[in-house]
């Protein structure tokens, strides 16, 4: 197992920026106001780990294709990610995904948080980006960086969500993430012709 620190940091940075303005962050924040935050974090983290495992598995399969096809797929996926972030993110307005009732106890809170994230993250931008990075940067490095980023965003939402919402405009975070992904799309296209 080879771990590349740069690939871990790349995955962490991209996934962290892409997940910040995502509805999952707002769902974590909302669940944390009515449930024990640590239990919520365990539930969301478990769901994120399952999604990362599925995404890097898909990315490993993509990695079996010829190099120029992988780079073209990477460029297209990064371009799509940039488009999704730069267009504004749609309806991620902080809607409460966990319902209105209070949930107590470890297993009820864990399962509520797990299901909220597990269902909402299917086909999400971060899952697609994780698969893309796994195809080009390595499975383990991408898995570690992506899982750490997703779990960090959930923890951040639970601990300091209100502070961030008041101080840092999420539109700014979306734009920075979109520009990074657009740069990676251009880089991937350039590698097809240069490499």
N, C-alpha and C positions, 0 to 999 in steps of 0.2 A: 504494500500500500504506500504510494507516494503522495505526500501532501505538499502542495505548492502554496506558500504563504501569499503570494500575489494573487493567485486564483481565489483563495479564501477571502482576501480583502475585497477583490472585485465583486465576488458574489454577495458578500455582506453589504457593500456599499449600494449596489444596484437594487438588491431586494429590499433593503431598508428604505431607500428613497421611494421605491414603487409602492411599498406597503403603507407608508405613513398616511397618505391621503385616502386609503382604502376603507371600505365600509367595515372591515374586520376590526380596524383600530377603534372605530366608533362603537362597534358592538361590544368590544372588550371594556371600553370606558363605561358604557351603559350597564353591563352586567356587574362590573366592579362597584357600582354605586348601590346595588341591592344585594350583592352576594359577597362572600369572603374573597378578596382579591387574589390571595395565594391559590385558593382552590380553582378560581377562574383561570389563573395563569397555567396551572397544571393541565386543565382541560384543553385550553387553546394550544398550548405547546405540544401536547400529544397529537392533536389534529394536524398541526403544522408539520410534525415529524413524519406522519403518514403521507401527507401530500408531497413532501420533499423526496421521500423514498420512491414514490410513484413517478415523480418528475425526473429524477436522475436515472431511473430505470428506462424511461422513454428516451432520455438524452443519450444514454449508452447505446441504445438501438440505432439512433440517428448517427452516432459516431462510427458505425460500421459502414456507412456509405462512403463513396469516393470523396476525397478532401474538398474538391471544388463544389460539390453538391452540399456538403455540410456547411461550407462558408456561405453559399447562396441562401440556404435555409436560415442560417444565423442572421444574415443581413436582413432577410424578409421579416423574421420574428422580432429583431431589434427595431426595425422600421415600424412594425405594427405596434410594438410597445411604446415607441416615441409618439406615434400618432395618438394612441389611447391616452397617454399622460398629457400631451400638449393640447388636446381638444377639450380638456376640462374635467374629465372624470365622471360626468353624468350625474346620477342621483345619489351620490354618497353624501347625504346631508345629515348623517348622525341618527338615522332611524334606529329604533330599538329592535334588535333581532331576537331578544330573549323573551318577549312577552311582558305582561304587566305584573305577574305575581312574584312574590319573594320566594327564593329557593334557598334552603339551608341544608347543612350536612355535606360532607365531602363528596360522596358519590352522586347525589342529585345535582350539585353545582358542577362537578367535573363533567358529568354526562351532558348537561345543558350547554356548557361552554364548548365541549368537544363537538357536539352536533351542530351548533351554530356556526362554528368555523369550518368543520368538515364539509358541510353542505354548501356553504357560501363560497368556498375557495375552488370548487371544481371549474377548471378552464380559466381560472383567474390569471391576470397578467403576470403575477409573481410565479405561478406554477409553470407557465409557458417560458418565462425568462430562465427559470431554474433548469428546465429541460434543455434549453438552448445552451446555457453555460456548461452543463454537464457534457454536452456533445463536443464542446471545443476546449474546455479547461480542465477536464478530469472529474470523475464521479465523486470521490471522497472530498476533495477540496471544495467543490461546489456544494455538496450536501452539508458540510460543516458551516460554510459561510452563509448559505441560504437559511438553514435552520436557526443559526444564531441570530440572524437579522430578524426573522419572523418572530422568534421568541422575545427578542429585545423590543420590538415595536409593541407587542402585547404587554410586556412589563411596563414600558414607557406609558402606554395608555392607562394602565391601571394605577401607576404611581403619580404621574405628572400630566395626565391628559388635559386637565382644565388649564394648567399653566401654559402648555404649548399652544392650545387653541386660542388663548388670549394674546400670546406674544409673537408667534410665527405663523404668517398666513400660509395655509396649506396649498394655495395656488402657487406660491413661490417654490415650495418643495416639489410639487408636480412638475413645474417648468424645469427645475434643475434636473430631476430624474429623466424627463423627456429629452432634454438636450444631451444628457449623457448617453441615452439609448440611441439617439440619432447619430451621435459621434461613433458609437460602436457599429451601427449599421453601415456607415460609410467606410469605417476601418475594415469590416468584414468583406465588403465589396472590393475594396482596394487590394486585399490579400488574394483574391481570386486572380487578378490580373498581374500582380507583382510577384506573388509566390508561386 
